[in-house]
Amino acid sequence: MQALLKGTSQQVFADTELIDRPLDVTFVLDQLEQRSKSDPWLQGKINGQQVGVIGQSFGGYTALVLAGARININQLQKNCKS
């Protein structure tokens, strides 16, 4: 982050984060739902069919992807030619 703030780095995150972050959230939700079946402390507390997600900036992207949004590569290339 310091390199980014100083202007010596243009990479904020690894490219794989665009794929990994939504998968990480899905993994955690799946694990919680599985464990709620066997862990008495979680039993009856997890409903995988009623999950809310919210985010800002990259978190907003993650939330949109989890909701089913897809990247329009053609439009992205037109808008971000450089």
ABEGO torsion letter per residue (X at the ends): XAAAAAGABABABBAAAAAAAAAAAAAAAAAAAAAAAABAAABGABBAABBBBBBBEAAAAAAAAAAGBBBBAAAAAAABAX
